[in-house]
Amino acid sequence: MTEAGPPGPKRGLRTWSSLGQLGRIPSEYEIVTHNLNYTTRPNRTSALASNPTTPANMWFLTYRDKSPLQADDWRGFRDPDQIIYRKYVTMQDEQETAVERILDEYGSAGHDASLSRPWVECLATLFTPTRFPVHALQMCTAYLGQMAPASYISNCAVFGAGDLLRRVSLVAYRTRELADATGSSIGRTERVVWERNEAWQPAREALEKLLTAYDWGECFTAMNLVLRPTLDQVLIRQLATAARDNNDDLTWLLLGNLGADADRCTRWSLALARYAIEQRAGNRDVLLRWITRWTPRAEAAAAGLSQLFKPLPSGPSAQTVENAANSARHRVLSEAGLTG
């Protein structure tokens, strides 16, 4: 009998082995997104390469690593739209080209000067002040991107922050155009409206509290599953309907364009919520606790903002707006399996 020879050299890992046993070549999305978060590297003693007790490391430890929202492997999450940088900039360049054409067409037609005084006043209280709340959402989304436990989640949030910056920029641009064309309070009173108008205060309170939702899971839940579905329904969908009913097709078209960004945020947020529950059944209770905490704030925000629709001669009623906002939030939570 022939004796067995010494074992051969151990076979090395194949290309893309970091993604696990895929049995296929990874997609471009996976190649450029997988495991890019330096602070989640394996066998680390702390998030950052410094003393584990530094404030920054303690922050990551407290608000990410020890979050109540846990999964065996967050790297298994996938963005349903599989957005990567190249795809994102190409897509948004096309969107901005469409916006520019709309603005040029309606600007040359003297659209803004034709708007009715009641509608201009509505824009001054419901549209041009939104650069303040949207900037708050942008800051929270950027924070979520920094704190997320996997690069697949971080990238969604980072691109989401880009969407919100685009929205702030467009609102600021339109504020200047409306100020020049209408001779109204637009361009001078937005901060006062945001800080003192009674109808805005529940939304402002909710967003300022969101800025202190340091746990990454609570930040995601409060913002993407509760507040944004509610506020976007009012400030994009219902305001767009009111614009169309008040002969402001320009605002209607611009808000429709921004609505595509909001829809993409909803898709990845639903996917992440479902993934968290699939990973650990107990995550459902964690998410529901946060939802219970933040839902009254979202309801109060919807009730307050809906009052700003009352003076309009046509468009959705205040009750219709409030109901639509709450229904939109409930629909998102239901699709995520987080109702009842």
PyMOL commands that set and color helices and strands:
alter all, ss='L'
color gray80, all
select helices_A, chain A and resi 17-19+28-33+38-40+55-65+74-76+85-108+112-114+117-126+128-147+151-182+190-196+198-210+216-245+249-279+283-309+318-335
alter helices_A, ss='H'
color red, helices_A
deselect
rebuild
show_as cartoon
